[in-house]
Amino acid sequence: MKTLLILRFSSIGDIVLTTSVLSRLRHEYPNVRLVFVTKQSFVGLVPDGVEVIGFNRFNGDFVARLRAVKADAILDLHANLRTRWIKLLLWNIPSFSLNKQRFGRWIFLQTHKQWIPLKHVVQRYHDAVEAVMGYFGKEVSVVNNEWEGNLGAGRDTDLWSRYRDWETDRKSTRLNSSHLKLSRMPSSA
């Protein structure tokens, strides 16, 4: 049985957003052992069916626990300095990282215009999953996402379609708000 080590240390909202990734991986790879690494305070947020390694301090004992997992691949959904250290310490294991789009977000914050198309964090998580799927030999089709309907397995809601609807609403709101900015009257002194 292959083992996938998934790294996402914090924060509470980001841990919750990874649940769709975990559902997809469990659906696509029922025979792959999923081991999720997070801070000890967030262990309870990880859904059932996924092993969890919680930690309070980044020390030698923690690294030894990670080595004991004997992972076949690492999925880095945090992409920060600590996860880079882990990937360096586990250098012989192939790793796949989240694209944080740092430059595009920086440009947006500086200019308040979206010059580079930005993806929602959940979509970026799934892009990283597709890289892992390619490594494990699974054919990935961007057009036919058969996992979409199974994200909320056992639930009434389909999280992915809710995300698409939110993205559409967000784009239309952005267009309306930019129109309002152009039609503002200058303030009188």
PyMOL commands that set and color helices and strands:
alter all, ss='L'
color gray80, all
select helices_A, chain A and resi 12-17+19-28+40-45+60-69+81-89+102-111+121-135+148-150+159-182
alter helices_A, ss='H'
color red, helices_A
select strands_A, chain A and resi 3-7+33-39+51-55+73-76+95-97
alter strands_A, ss='S'
color yellow, strands_A
deselect
rebuild
show_as cartoon
